[in-house]
Amino acid sequence: MKIIKIKKGEELSAAGFLSNRTDSDFDEIDKSVREIIAGVKKDGDKALHYYSEKFGGPGEKQIEQLRVSQEEIDNAYNSVEPEFINTLNKAAANIRAFHEKQLQKTWRYEEGTGILLGQLIRPIKNVGVYVPGGTAPLFSSVLMNVIPAKIAGCQRIVMCTPAAKDGGMNKYILTAAKIAGADEIYKTGGAQAIAALAYGTESIKKVNKITGPGSAFVARAKKYVFGTVDIDMIAGPSEIAIIADDNADPEFLAADMLSQAEHDAMASSILITTSKDIAEKTSQAVKRQLEILERKSFAEKSIENNGAIFVTEDIDSAFVIANDIAPEHLELEIKDPEKYLDKVEYAGAVLLGKYSPEPLGDYIAGPNHTLPTSGAAKFASPLGVYDFLTKTSIIKYSEEDLRLVKDDIIRMSDGEGLTAHGNAVKIRFGELKRR
């Protein structure tokens, strides 16, 4: 793993290390995604079966009905060990408790005797949740996406997740869906699932918003259907940045870096430390811990291509680098981490102290693990209940209140050359002849 010393005043050069992924990397993926979307729009369910089989999944012979039956869901739930169900229920309870605090309600206020202003807050009626089901079936993402939608009051929560080659479904994903409260589940994945949710097929009625993680194909498909439907975000590879001082434990740091590196080869794990000794010991710990990982091949490539350790002259420089990267996850493994929280400008989630590792946020703590990546934390937020709500402005003026501002409206409309705007006010006060 690269250890790079950063001099004072040169902190912003560090983030350039991560800017090695561009849109040109996705040209071939985009070509395939556009073809898949067009196919689903044209052929519906038939295209879903075709693309599933084309990409190594089950075909129509293995899946007679795309919708997962209640019997399949119940059988999956009953086959899961009770201890695991208890764990999922504990995670779900924490997620609900956190997200219930985000719920917004319609509000309004009055000014004078004739002005009423406010917002109508309404749930999005139909939402789609995508859940990966490949080498890492993300049942935790079921909880993180479905529960906020449920709290928001969405009437129909549709989940799409790929089936196994024989048409079977991952029992943990179905169990998590039952606990979270998904209304419909379909056996389809990849870009074709995103197209089905956006445009509808014979089996799957279209939704208004799509959330959830996925492969590069899924992410690019979400980009292309945006506008037809809303999406949560276009997520890039997983990221972690850790700020550590000489009080940190190198073995902890290495384990936390690898917890992101095992996602895929494009994931990035960055350590920013004020201690050269910690840097060197962490690098050695990463090498040792790599050997015991089941997903060593992914993690090794990630660390080699997108991992780095930056050594800074002081803690302030470490925060300059972290804020410029704006990582998905930021760990503060430093003495008195709360004291430095105000120095964090951009991050998807901040985990404080050596006993708050990144997987705590991924699985059980309660805050959402669907987070902005690739620097998007500079303008985006974690998935939340607010993502499943719409807001409509409320405006009411009396005749007298409109009279008080009519000249201002006319003056502004004339200034913009939009005289019909002004006429809509003038006609109400006899200043425009009726014809």
QUIJOZI-V163048 format. One line per field, one symbol per residue. ss: DSSP state (~ for helix, > for strand, _ for the rest). A space follows every 50 residues. Layout:
ss->???
This chain:
ss->_>>>>>____~~~~~~~~____~~~~~~~~~~~~~~~~~~~~~_~~~~~~ ~~~~____________>__~~~~~~~~~~__~~~~~~~~~~~~~~~~~~~ ______>>>>>___>>>>>>>>>__>>>>>________~~~~~~~~~~~~ ~~___>>>>>>_________~~~~~~~~~~___>>>>__~~~~~~~~~~_ ________>>>____~~~~~~~~~~>__>>>_______>>>>>>_____~ ~~~~~~~~~~~______>>>>>>__~~~~~~~~~~~~~~~_____~~~~~ ~~~~~~>>>>>>__~~~~~~~~~~~___>>>>>___~~~~~~~_____>> >>_____~~~~~~____________~~~______~~~~>>>>>>>>__~~ ~~~~~~~~~~~~~~~___~~~~~~~~~~~______
